[in-house]
Amino acid sequence: MNTALSAEVLAKLAQYDTPTICNVIELFELRPRHAGYLDGRIRACFPHLPPMVGFAATATFRSAAPPHQGEVYSSLLEQVASFAHVPQPVVVVFQDLDDPPVGATFGEVMCATYKAFGAVGLITSGAGRDLEQVEALRFPCFTSGTICSHAYCHIVQLNVPVRVGGVVIRPGDLLHGDRNGVTTIPLEIAAEVADACPEFVAAEQIVLDYIKSGRLDAQGYAQAFRESRERIEALRRRLSRKRT
């Protein structure tokens, strides 16, 4: 699987928070505004870490019963080997098939392994553990909670579509996440999103600068707000024309 996105584009995307990325994606009108981002069940374990940007390497997971064959960590070796078949850098994405989750999807050893093999983060619909040790790795993780034991943790399938936080994620999907949550970015507009972010931020800054000025009245605020919206609308029209 290949991607035309350059390291420069990924670096640009990483300069902005996930809400800004979501705001700019909306301007393209490629999908409904309530689609494409993970819901509130999935939260950042380490909110202070900078934004995570990478391509999904997916897997399904269980821990409620022993695997039919092999030991609980045996598929980890196969998983990291599969990273070579996904665009880089990788974000590991797990769907926990147990409902509710029984054991932690990840811990220190797994995250250290993933990072060593080039992964830049992890998302799971299940739980995590060893949070202090994983935090020290500066490895962003997004989970639905924390569980102290791994139980019978094992990977069921690799590189299949998974459902996490209400969103279907496929191998190679582009993901952006920070303390606010995680969104997918359609690959066909990713470079344009990266280029549009500075202009969107500048447009919003008009209102923020007015508020910070200390010279506030309703008329002045309305003027700043109107100028901000006009610039965003102009950006939307320009992006829309480029897509036609």
JOTABEL-V921051 format. One record per residue. N is the residue number from 1. RES is the residue in one small letter. PHI is phi as a letter, one per 30 degrees, with the letter a starting at -180 (none if undefined). NEAR is the number of other ideal C-beta (glycine too) atoms within 12 Angstrom. D_CENTER is the distance of its C-alpha to the mean C-alpha in whole Angstrom. Layout:
# JOTABEL-V921051
n->N res->RES phi->PHI near->NEAR d_center->D_CENTER
n->N res->RES phi->PHI near->NEAR d_center->D_CENTER
This chain:
# JOTABEL-V921051
n->1 res->m phi->none near->22 d_center->19
n->2 res->n phi->c near->11 d_center->19
n->3 res->t phi->b near->25 d_center->17
n->4 res->a phi->d near->14 d_center->19
n->5 res->l phi->d near->29 d_center->16
n->6 res->s phi->c near->15 d_center->18
n->7 res->a phi->d near->18 d_center->17
n->8 res->e phi->d near->14 d_center->18
n->9 res->v phi->d near->26 d_center->16
n->10 res->l phi->d near->32 d_center->12
n->11 res->a phi->d near->20 d_center->14
n->12 res->k phi->d near->27 d_center->15
n->13 res->l phi->d near->42 d_center->11
n->14 res->a phi->d near->32 d_center->11
n->15 res->q phi->d near->23 d_center->14
n->16 res->y phi->b near->33 d_center->12
n->17 res->d phi->d near->30 d_center->11
n->18 res->t phi->d near->37 d_center->8
n->19 res->p phi->e near->24 d_center->11
n->20 res->t phi->d near->34 d_center->13
n->21 res->i phi->e near->42 d_center->10
n->22 res->c phi->d near->31 d_center->11
n->23 res->n phi->e near->27 d_center->15
n->24 res->v phi->d near->39 d_center->15
n->25 res->i phi->e near->38 d_center->14
n->26 res->e phi->e near->30 d_center->16
n->27 res->l phi->d near->34 d_center->19
n->28 res->f phi->d near->31 d_center->19
n->29 res->e phi->h near->18 d_center->20
n->30 res->l phi->d near->23 d_center->18
n->31 res->r phi->b near->20 d_center->17
n->32 res->p phi->e near->10 d_center->18
n->33 res->r phi->d near->15 d_center->17
n->34 res->h phi->c near->12 d_center->16
n->35 res->a phi->c near->20 d_center->14
n->36 res->g phi->j near->32 d_center->10
n->37 res->y phi->c near->35 d_center->8
n->38 res->l phi->d near->38 d_center->8
n->39 res->d phi->d near->20 d_center->11
n->40 res->g phi->d near->14 d_center->13
n->41 res->r phi->d near->26 d_center->13
n->42 res->i phi->c near->37 d_center->10
n->43 res->r phi->b near->28 d_center->10
n->44 res->a phi->d near->32 d_center->10
n->45 res->c phi->d near->39 d_center->13
n->46 res->f phi->b near->28 d_center->13
n->47 res->p phi->d near->20 d_center->13
n->48 res->h phi->d near->12 d_center->15
n->49 res->l phi->d near->25 d_center->13
n->50 res->p phi->d near->24 d_center->12
n->51 res->p phi->e near->36 d_center->8
n->52 res->m phi->c near->43 d_center->6
n->53 res->v phi->b near->40 d_center->7
n->54 res->g phi->a near->43 d_center->8
n->55 res->f phi->c near->39 d_center->9
n->56 res->a phi->d near->48 d_center->9
n->57 res->a phi->c near->42 d_center->12
n->58 res->t phi->c near->40 d_center->13
n->59 res->a phi->a near->45 d_center->16
n->60 res->t phi->c near->30 d_center->18
n->61 res->f phi->b near->46 d_center->19
n->62 res->r phi->b near->30 d_center->22
n->63 res->s phi->b near->35 d_center->24
n->64 res->a phi->d near->23 d_center->27
n->65 res->a phi->a near->16 d_center->29
n->66 res->p phi->d near->17 d_center->30
n->67 res->p phi->d near->21 d_center->29
n->68 res->h phi->d near->13 d_center->32
n->69 res->q phi->a near->9 d_center->32
n->70 res->g phi->i near->16 d_center->31
n->71 res->e phi->c near->16 d_center->30
n->72 res->v phi->d near->28 d_center->27
n->73 res->y phi->c near->22 d_center->25
n->74 res->s phi->d near->16 d_center->27
n->75 res->s phi->d near->28 d_center->24
n->76 res->l phi->d near->32 d_center->22
n->77 res->l phi->d near->17 d_center->24
n->78 res->e phi->d near->21 d_center->23
n->79 res->q phi->d near->36 d_center->20
n->80 res->v phi->d near->29 d_center->19
n->81 res->a phi->d near->18 d_center->22
n->82 res->s phi->d near->29 d_center->20
n->83 res->f phi->e near->35 d_center->17
n->84 res->a phi->d near->16 d_center->20
n->85 res->h phi->c near->20 d_center->20
n->86 res->v phi->b near->35 d_center->16
n->87 res->p phi->e near->31 d_center->15
n->88 res->q phi->c near->26 d_center->14
n->89 res->p phi->d near->31 d_center->12
n->90 res->v phi->c near->42 d_center->11
n->91 res->v phi->c near->46 d_center->8
n->92 res->v phi->d near->49 d_center->10
n->93 res->v phi->b near->53 d_center->10
n->94 res->f phi->c near->50 d_center->13
n->95 res->q phi->c near->37 d_center->14
n->96 res->d phi->d near->41 d_center->17
n->97 res->l phi->d near->29 d_center->20
n->98 res->d phi->d near->28 d_center->22
n->99 res->d phi->b near->16 d_center->22
n->100 res->p phi->d near->16 d_center->22
n->101 res->p phi->e near->32 d_center->21
n->102 res->v phi->c near->26 d_center->24
n->103 res->g phi->b near->33 d_center->23
n->104 res->a phi->d near->38 d_center->20
n->105 res->t phi->d near->50 d_center->17
n->106 res->f phi->b near->48 d_center->17
n->107 res->g phi->b near->37 d_center->19
n->108 res->e phi->d near->23 d_center->20
n->109 res->v phi->d near->22 d_center->22
n->110 res->m phi->d near->39 d_center->19
n->111 res->c phi->d near->39 d_center->16
n->112 res->a phi->d near->22 d_center->19
n->113 res->t phi->d near->26 d_center->20
n->114 res->y phi->e near->38 d_center->16
n->115 res->k phi->d near->31 d_center->16
n->116 res->a phi->d near->17 d_center->20
n->117 res->f phi->c near->25 d_center->19
n->118 res->g phi->j near->24 d_center->16
n->119 res->a phi->d near->36 d_center->13
n->120 res->v phi->c near->37 d_center->11
n->121 res->g phi->l near->43 d_center->9
n->122 res->l phi->b near->48 d_center->9
n->123 res->i phi->b near->52 d_center->8
n->124 res->t phi->b near->50 d_center->11
n->125 res->s phi->d near->38 d_center->13
n->126 res->g phi->c near->43 d_center->16
n->127 res->a phi->b near->37 d_center->16
n->128 res->g phi->b near->45 d_center->17
n->129 res->r phi->a near->32 d_center->20
n->130 res->d phi->h near->27 d_center->21
n->131 res->l phi->d near->25 d_center->19
n->132 res->e phi->d near->15 d_center->21
n->133 res->q phi->d near->22 d_center->21
n->134 res->v phi->d near->33 d_center->18
n->135 res->e phi->e near->21 d_center->17
n->136 res->a phi->d near->15 d_center->20
n->137 res->l phi->d near->29 d_center->18
n->138 res->r phi->h near->19 d_center->16
n->139 res->f phi->c near->40 d_center->13
n->140 res->p phi->d near->42 d_center->10
n->141 res->c phi->b near->47 d_center->10
n->142 res->f phi->b near->48 d_center->8
n->143 res->t phi->b near->40 d_center->12
n->144 res->s phi->c near->32 d_center->14
n->145 res->g phi->l near->25 d_center->17
n->146 res->t phi->b near->24 d_center->19
n->147 res->i phi->b near->28 d_center->22
n->148 res->c phi->d near->15 d_center->24
n->149 res->s phi->c near->20 d_center->25
n->150 res->h phi->d near->31 d_center->24
n->151 res->a phi->h near->26 d_center->27
n->152 res->y phi->c near->23 d_center->27
n->153 res->c phi->e near->41 d_center->23
n->154 res->h phi->a near->36 d_center->23
n->155 res->i phi->d near->40 d_center->21
n->156 res->v phi->c near->30 d_center->23
n->157 res->q phi->b near->22 d_center->21
n->158 res->l phi->c near->30 d_center->19
n->159 res->n phi->h near->31 d_center->17
n->160 res->v phi->b near->23 d_center->18
n->161 res->p phi->d near->20 d_center->16
n->162 res->v phi->b near->36 d_center->14
n->163 res->r phi->c near->25 d_center->14
n->164 res->v phi->b near->41 d_center->11
n->165 res->g phi->h near->33 d_center->11
n->166 res->g phi->i near->23 d_center->13
n->167 res->v phi->b near->31 d_center->11
n->168 res->v phi->d near->21 d_center->13
n->169 res->i phi->c near->42 d_center->11
n->170 res->r phi->c near->25 d_center->13
n->171 res->p phi->e near->30 d_center->13
n->172 res->g phi->j near->29 d_center->12
n->173 res->d phi->d near->36 d_center->10
n->174 res->l phi->d near->43 d_center->8
n->175 res->l phi->b near->51 d_center->4
n->176 res->h phi->b near->47 d_center->3
n->177 res->g phi->b near->47 d_center->3
n->178 res->d phi->a near->33 d_center->7
n->179 res->r phi->d near->20 d_center->10
n->180 res->n phi->d near->25 d_center->10
n->181 res->g phi->k near->33 d_center->7
n->182 res->v phi->b near->47 d_center->4
n->183 res->t phi->b near->44 d_center->5
n->184 res->t phi->d near->39 d_center->6
n->185 res->i phi->b near->47 d_center->9
n->186 res->p phi->e near->27 d_center->12
n->187 res->l phi->e near->27 d_center->14
n->188 res->e phi->d near->18 d_center->17
n->189 res->i phi->c near->31 d_center->16
n->190 res->a phi->e near->37 d_center->13
n->191 res->a phi->d near->27 d_center->16
n->192 res->e phi->d near->32 d_center->18
n->193 res->v phi->e near->43 d_center->15
n->194 res->a phi->e near->31 d_center->15
n->195 res->d phi->d near->23 d_center->19
n->196 res->a phi->d near->35 d_center->19
n->197 res->c phi->e near->37 d_center->17
n->198 res->p phi->e near->20 d_center->20
n->199 res->e phi->d near->28 d_center->22
n->200 res->f phi->d near->36 d_center->20
n->201 res->v phi->d near->25 d_center->20
n->202 res->a phi->d near->20 d_center->24
n->203 res->a phi->d near->30 d_center->24
n->204 res->e phi->d near->28 d_center->23
n->205 res->q phi->d near->20 d_center->25
n->206 res->i phi->e near->26 d_center->28
n->207 res->v phi->d near->26 d_center->28
n->208 res->l phi->d near->16 d_center->27
n->209 res->d phi->d near->21 d_center->29
n->210 res->y phi->d near->24 d_center->32
n->211 res->i phi->d near->18 d_center->31
n->212 res->k phi->d near->12 d_center->31
n->213 res->s phi->d near->14 d_center->35
n->214 res->g phi->i near->9 d_center->37
n->215 res->r phi->c near->12 d_center->39
n->216 res->l phi->c near->16 d_center->37
n->217 res->d phi->a near->13 d_center->39
n->218 res->a phi->d near->10 d_center->38
n->219 res->q phi->d near->12 d_center->39
n->220 res->g phi->d near->19 d_center->37
n->221 res->y phi->d near->20 d_center->34
n->222 res->a phi->d near->15 d_center->34
n->223 res->q phi->d near->17 d_center->35
n->224 res->a phi->d near->27 d_center->32
n->225 res->f phi->d near->22 d_center->30
n->226 res->r phi->d near->18 d_center->32
n->227 res->e phi->d near->22 d_center->31
n->228 res->s phi->d near->27 d_center->27
n->229 res->r phi->d near->19 d_center->27
n->230 res->e phi->d near->17 d_center->29
n->231 res->r phi->d near->26 d_center->27
n->232 res->i phi->d near->29 d_center->24
n->233 res->e phi->d near->18 d_center->26
n->234 res->a phi->d near->20 d_center->28
n->235 res->l phi->d near->31 d_center->24
n->236 res->r phi->e near->26 d_center->23
n->237 res->r phi->d near->17 d_center->27
n->238 res->r phi->d near->20 d_center->26
n->239 res->l phi->d near->28 d_center->23
n->240 res->s phi->d near->19 d_center->25
n->241 res->r phi->d near->13 d_center->28
n->242 res->k phi->d near->18 d_center->26
n->243 res->r phi->d near->17 d_center->24
n->244 res->t phi->c near->9 d_center->28
